[in-house]
Amino acid sequence: MTSAIVNLTDENSRFINIIKAHFDLKNKSDAINFVVKRFAKEEEIDLPLRPEYVRKLKRIMKEKRRSYGSLSEMLKEYE
């Protein structure tokens, strides 16, 4: 988990305290995380994927897939 020092205005600090109390959260950190998650969900924010990751996914999707009847069959191939 990442730690951060956050400077809030008095008004925003009171708002975070209200959120914390209303949703029965343990601390201000949980309240801030709650607000960020709600905002991201409402705004439907999707984080972009790195181009190299997209290329890797496309390469994997093109590969021929193998079928195995059981886990032991698969493990034999890799022994």
For each residue, the residues with C-beta under 8 A, 3 or more apart:
1:
2:
3:
4:
5:
6: 32
7:
8: 12 13 16
9: 12 13
10: 13 14
11: 14 15
12: 8 9 15 16
13: 8 9 10 16 17 28
14: 10 11 17 18
15: 11 12 18 19
16: 8 12 13 19 20 28 31 32 35
17: 13 14 20 21 28 31
18: 14 15 21 22
19: 15 16 22 23 25 31 34 35
20: 16 17 23 25 26 27 28 30 31
21: 17 18 24
22: 18 19
23: 19 20 31 34
24: 21
25: 19 20 30 31 34
26: 20 30
27: 20 30 31
28: 13 16 17 20 31 32
29: 32 33
30: 20 25 26 27 33 34
31: 16 17 19 20 23 25 27 28 34 35
32: 6 16 28 29 35 36
33: 29 30 36 37
34: 19 23 25 30 31 37 38
35: 16 19 31 32 38 39
36: 32 33 39 40
37: 33 34 40 41
38: 34 35 41 42
39: 35 36 42 43 45
40: 36 37 43 45
41: 37 38 44
42: 38 39
43: 39 40
44: 41
45: 39 40
46:
47:
48:
49: 53 54 57
50: 53 54
51: 54 55
52: 55 56
53: 49 50 56 57
54: 49 50 51 57 58
55: 51 52 58 59
56: 52 53 59 60
57: 49 53 54 60 61
58: 54 55 61 62
59: 55 56 62 63
60: 56 57 63
61: 57 58
62: 58 59
63: 59 60
64:
65:
66:
67:
68: 71 73 74 77
69: 73
70: 73 74
71: 68 74 75
72: 75 76
73: 68 69 70 76 77
74: 68 70 71 77 78
75: 71 72 78 79
76: 72 73 79
77: 68 73 74
78: 74 75
79: 75 76
